[in-house]
């Protein structure tokens, strides 16, 4: 669930003295839920009620809010049959409300963070990288018309009048250059007409929309090997000024593209007692674009298998997902156990296969787990 990943004001303040570019040399590592512990400055706007979305404006930045992200994941296959997963996420973090004084080209209230990952399924290897830059001197930024968001050499931008998205990111041993077509699925407003409430606390919400199935072609690079690939991508867009509520411990986020043409998004918020939070939500998108809201009493998620990181943190990487109202009884399993994003902010995110009543592919994100949790394999 992407809504929480970017309230990193305290964390990023520690990094401002570092050079722009690759991850600074630092021993500081936080789980996503830990980074979400502090609340943003009261001067930031809050997501309080549904709004009218405007495009292309809303594809660009919303600096009146504390955090924002452009989040791409996808499952791809090469022309020789090799499977890959990828993630490219560009985050904007507002350090304080309002505009910085323009007495220096380097002064800004905005910082960008990016995560890039490629999962090589055949080799059972997961590669990832992180970048930071301030939104100054052209190092990072976003605009809406024509749409572009960039962080150094990493970028997502409108490629032509047909609204194809061009995605580019190169970092050391990995890289990608992809073209994402609009596809036949409509833009999906998550939550209540795009207002995704995360708890009963007013303003603890985000504005959230998704493009759930974007036909994708292009090239991946791992080391000096290049692969021509195609498949489908998923784009999530959110902006907010909220934090985890005091009773929330973390989340499990599923984005699944079924082979029958349906797409499923569901985020399960967990409370600190280990139960399912009542504001867990999702959407099921039919092949023809019709959208159904999924509530926590309609979705049953059962962990089936766990993977343990070197520090003892354990992540449920195989699940049973049951959505009785839509005749879904799915097995969702990681294609590689270790797809840990082990950077300044740490979480598990990776490519998954879907089997059971329906087949498909997707992505899974897990946060808020630690070595103290007692988990039992089946």
N, C-alpha and C positions, 0 to 999 in steps of 0.2 A: 504494500500500500504506500503510494508515493507521497501522500500528503504530509508525512512527518519528516521526510528525509532531509529537509533543508533548513530547519530552524537552528542554525549553527552559529548564532551571533557570538556567543562566548568563545567557541572553538576557533572561529576564523579570526577573531581579534588577536588570538595568540599567534596567528600565522602572518599577520600583516607586515611584519618586519622581514619576512622571507622574500626571496626573489620570485618574480612572476615566472610561471612555467611548470616544470615537473613538481611532484610532491616535495615540499620542503623536508629537509632532514630533521625529523622530530620523533621522539619516542611517544608522543601523545597519540593514543588511539581510543576512540569511544565507540560503543555500540550506538546504533541510531536512537534507541529509546533514551539512552543517557544524554545524548546531544539535545534531545527534545525536552529536557527537564526544565529549562528556563523559559519564561514567557517573553515575547518580543516587547519592544518599547510601545507604550500606550498610544503614541502618536501615529502608529501605522493604522491603515484602514483595516476593517474587519469584514469578513463575509457573514452578513447577518440575515439576508433574505435573497430570494431568487432575483436575478437581473436579466436584462435583455442582452444577449451576446451579440457583438458586432464584429464582422470579419471584412477585411483582413486585420482590423485593429487588434482583436483579441489573440491573434497568433503572436503578436509582439509582447513586449515587456509591460509590467504593471508595477512600477516602482513605488506606488503608494502602499503596496502590500509588502510584508517583510520577506516573503520567500516565493520562489517560482521555479518551475522546472519544465523542460522539454525532454521527454523520456521515451526512447526508442528501444524496443527489443524485437528479436526476430529469429526464426528458424529457417536456415538456408541449406541448399544442397548443391554440390559442385557438378560440373558437366561430366565428371567421372564417378559420381555417386557418393561422394564424401559428404557427411553431414556436419553442420556448424550451427552454433547459436551465437548471437551477438547482442551487445548492449551498448548504447551510447546515450549518456545523460548529461545535459547541460543545465546547471543550477544557477540561479541568481539569488544572492542573499543581500538584503538591505541591512546595513549595520546600524543605521539610524534614519528616522524620517526626514523628508525634505531633501533639498538639493545642497550639495557641498559648495562652499565658496569657490569661485572660479579664479582664485589667485595663483593656481598652479595647474598645469596640465595633468599632474599626477593625483590631484586631490579628488576623491570620490567617496560617496556613501554606499557604493555597490561593489560587491565582490562576486566573481563567478568561480564555480567549481565544476569539474567534469570528471565523469567516470567512463572508461572505455573497457570493454571486455570481449573476448572471443573464446568460445568453447569449441575445441577440436574433438569431436565425439569419437572418431576412430582411434585417435591417439590417447584419449582419456586425459586431455590436458586443458586447463583453464588458464588463460592469460588475461591480465588486467593492468590498467594504468590509471593514474589520477593526475589532474592538472588544477592549478589555481591561477587566477589573474584578477587584478582590479579592473574595473570598467573605466579605464582611463587610457589616454594616449593610443587609442585604437586597439588595445590588447584584448578586450572582450566587450561584448555588448549585444544588443538586439534591436531590430526594427521590424515594422509590420508591413510596409509597402514600398518596395518588394520585401517579402518576409526573409529575414536572416537572423540567426543567432550564432555567435561564434565565440570561441575561446582559443586564442592563438591559432594553430593550424587545424583545430577541430571546428566543424561548422555543419549547420543544417540550413538550407536555403531553398527558396522557390527557384526551380530551374528554367521554367518556360511558362507560356501562357496557359498550358494545360494543368498547371498546379502540380507538376511533378516535383518531388522533393529530392534535392541532391544532398547526400550525406557523405562527409569526408572526415577522416581522422587518421593520423599517422603518429605512432609513438614507439620509438625503439624497435622492438621485435614484432610488433603487430600493426595492422592498419586496415582500413576499409574505404572503399569508394563505391557508393550505392546510389541507385535511382529508385525512388518509391513512387509508384503510380497511384492515382486516387482510388482506383477500384470501384466497386459497385455499392459499397456499404455507406450509409449516411453517417455524418458526424453524430456521435452519441453524447447527450448531456447526462452526466452521471448524477446520482442523488435526486433531488427535487428540482427538476428543470435546470440542472447544472450546479445547484447548491448542495454540496456533499457535507452533511452534518456529521461530526465525529463524536459528539456527546450532546447532552442537554444544556451544557453551558453556552449561553449566547455568544456567537462569534467563534466558537470552536468548530470551524468549518472551512471548507475551501470552495473555490469555483473550479469545476473539474469537467473536462470533456475528453473524449477519446475518438480516435480513428482506429477501428479494431482489426482491419484486414487490408493492408496496403501491399499489392503485388510488387515484388522487389527483384531487381537484377543488379549485377555489378561484380565487384572484385573484392576478395579478402586477401590479406597478406599475413603470413606467419613466417618470420625470419626472411629468407630469400625466396620462399615459395609463394606463388600467387595462384589463386583459385577463382575461376569464373563461376559465379553462383547465382541461384534464383530461389525464390520462396515467398514468404509473407512476413510483413512487419506489423507492429502494433505501436501506435503513438498515444501517450498519455500527456495531458497538459493540465497543470494545476497551479493556482496561486492562492496564498492565504497569509494570515498572520496569527495562526493558532499553534498551540502546543498540545502534547498529550495531556489528557485530564489526569487528575491525581490518582484515579483508580485504574488507569490503563497501563499495561505492561509491555505491549508490543502488538504485532499483527502478522498475519499470513495472507499474502496477496496472490491471487491466481488470475492469469490472463491466458485463456485457452481458445484455440482456433480448431474447431472440430471439422472432420473431413466431410460431414454432411452439410457444411456451409454455415453452421451456427457458431457464434462466438460467446464465450462466457467470461465475465469479470466478476470476481467476488473477493472482498477483503474481510477477513475475520479478525476483528479486534479482540484481544484477550485482556481480561481484567487481572489484577494482581493475585486473585485467588485461583487463577487458572481456568476460569470460566469464559464463556463467549459473551462479549459485551453487546448490549442491546442495539447499539448503533452500527453494528456490522451491516454491510450493504453490498449490492451487486446489481448487474444487469445481464440479461440474456438477449442477444441480438439474433433474430431469425435470418435465414438466408436472404429473404426479401427485404430486410431492413427493419422489420417490426421489432419493438423493444419491450421487454418485460422486466419489471423491477423484481429483484430477489431480496427477501428479508431473512433474518437469521432463523426464523422458524420454518423456512422452506429449504434450507441448505444444511446438510449434516456433513461435517468434515471429521474424519477419523484418521489420526496418524498411524502409519503402518510400518515405517522403518526410519531409523535415525542414522546420522553421520556425526562423528565427533571430531572437532577441530583439535589442534595440538594443545591448546590451552584448556581443554576440557569442555568448552561450549558445545552443546549438542543440538542438532537441527533436524526436524522431521522432514525428510526429503522424499518420502513416499506417502501418499494420502489416498483415502477413499472419499470421493465427493458424491453425495446423493442429493439430487434435486427431484423429488418425487413428482411435483406438479408438471415437470417437463420430461419425465421418463428417462432421466439421466442417472446412471450408476457407474461412475468413472473411477478408474485407477490412474492416478497422476504420480509419475515417478521421474526423479532426476536422471538425465542422461549421463551425467558425471556426478559422483558424490561430492567432490570438493569443487564447488563453484563459489567459494567464499570471496567476497570483495573485502580484502584485508588491507584497508588503507586508513587514512585519518579517521574516517567514519567507517565502521565495519558492519556488514550485514551479509546474508547469504542470498544470492540471486543467480538463477541459472535456467538453462533450457530443460524442458521436461517432455516426456512422451505421455500420451493419453490412450488408455485402452479400457476394456470393460464393455459396457453397453454401446459405446461409441469410441471411435479412434480419433486421434488428432495430435496436435503439438501445442506447445505453449511455453510460458515463463512463470516462474514461482519466485516470490520474494519473502524472506523470513527475517524477523527482527525481534529483539527482546528476549533471546534465549541466553542462558548462562549455565555454567557447570554445576550450579547448585540445584537445578531442576532435576527431579527424579522422573526419568522417562523409561518406559518399558517397551522393548521390541515385541512384536507379535511373532 
